[in-house]
């Protein structure tokens, strides 16, 4: 009886996870339909769901060609967005240290203060158009002084290189809440 209950619970869990993954892949296709004309790499899209806690995976790299999630990761939000588990404020203003929502396209990589990093160009005038001026990038959180960034998308060091190499050179990143 215990074995059957365990199997039933595991099957239910896998169904719920698979259903959640389908919703993420579906959202990725919706974003690609709207913003794909701005991307050089139309097969990869990154979604960042800021309605989730900083302590759980809320960044997803999706392979649109094969309809699957390639990478899931935690990602920090800016200290100007609040220092709680979820961001409460978003801004496109220089000096705000807040996270900006909306669609970005990835540019080139470089080595900077935070190590191997990836520049982002914000595509939405009212949400993230100052990303380049604000130096909003993707980088490792290894050298950070707290778990909150200055507005960047910082990820655990174990995921940073793989993430950056998957999404560099013209794929879309879409941050939402």
N, C-alpha and C positions, 0 to 999 in steps of 0.2 A: 504494500500500500504506500509506504514512504517513497519507494523508488518511482512509482507511477506519479505521485504528487510532485516529486522533484522534476521528473521529465516534463510534466505538464507546465510547471512554472518556468522551466528553461525555454520551452517552446513559446510560451506567452511572451517572455522577455525578448526573444529573438524576433518575434512578430512585431512587437512595439518598436524595437530598434530599426527594423527594416522599414516600417511605416514612416518613422521619423526621417530616415535617410531618403525615402522617396519624396517627401515634402521638400527637403533641402535641394535635391536634384531638380525638382519641378521649379522651385524658385530660381535656381541658377539658369534654367532655360528662359524663364520670364525676363530676367535681367539681360541675358544675352540677346534676346529679341529686341529689347529696347535700346541697349547701348553697344551691341556687338559691332556696329559700323565703326566704332572708335578703336577697336582692338586689332592688333596685328595677329596675335595668337588667339584664335577664336575657339580653340578646343579646351582651354583651361579657364576657369573662373573661380575666384575666391569670394566666399560669403563670410561676413562677420556679424554675428547676431548678438547685439549688445543688450538684448532683453534677458540674456543668460548671465549668470554669476561669473565673476572674474576667476573663481575657483574651479570652473568646469570648462570643457572644450566648447568654444563658441566661434572658432574659425574653421572653415571647411574649404579645402581645395577640391574642386569637382572637375573630373574629366568628362566633358560633354560628349565626346565622341563615343565613349563606352558607358555613359550614364552611371558613373560610380564616383564615390568619394575616395580621393587618393590620400588625403591627410586631414586629421582633426587635431586641433591644438588649442590650448589656452591662449589668450591674448590679453594684454593689459589695455587699460584705457587711461586717458590723460588725467593727471591730478586735478586739472581745472574742470573736469567732468564730475568731480566728487571722489571722495576717498572711501566710499562704501563698496560693497560687493558688486553693485551695478551702477553704471553712470547715470547721473540725473540731469546733466546739462551738456549741450553740444555747442561748439562754436567754430567759426571760420576766421576768427579775429586773431591777428598776430599778438603774441604775448599772453594769450588766454590759457595756454597749456591744456586746453580741452581737446577732446577727440572731435573729429568732424565726421558726420554721416555722409552717405551718398556714394556715387560711383567714381572710381579712380581708374587710371590706366598705369601699369607698371612701366618704368623706364629702365635705366641702367643701374648696375651694381657699383659699389665703391667700398673702400675701407676707410672708416672714420672713427670717431670717438667710441662708438658702440660696436666696432668690429665690422664684419661683412654686413653690408646694408643695401637696401633697395629703394631708390627714389620713386615717388608717386606723383602723378599729375592729377589734381582734382578736376573733374569734368562738369561740376554743377556750380554755377555762379553763386547761388544763394546758400550753398552748403559747404563746399570744400575747395573753391577756386584758388584759395591762398596756400594750398598744400606745399607748393614749391617754395614760396617765400617763407613759409613757416618751417621748412625742412621736415615735413611730415614724411617719415620713411618706415620701412619694415626693418627691424633689427632684433638681435638677441637681447634678452633681458639680463644676461650674465653680469654685466658691469654696472647695472643700475643700482641706485642707492635705496630705492623703495620698490614696491610692486606696482607703482603708478608711473606712467611715462609723462613726457612733456607734450603729449598729444599724438605721439607715434604709435604704431602697431608693433609692440615688442612682444616677442614670444620666447618660451623657454629655449635655452641654448641648444638643447638636444634636438629641437625641431628647426632652428633658424636657417641653417645652411640648406637643408633639404627643401624647406618652404621657399626660400628665395630663389633657388635654382629651378624649382617647378614653375614659378610664376613670373620670372623676370622677362623683360623684353616684349612688352605689349599685351599682356593679359589684363582682364578686368578684375578689380577688387571692389566689392560692394558692401558697405557697412550700413547697418540698419538697426532699428530697435522695435 
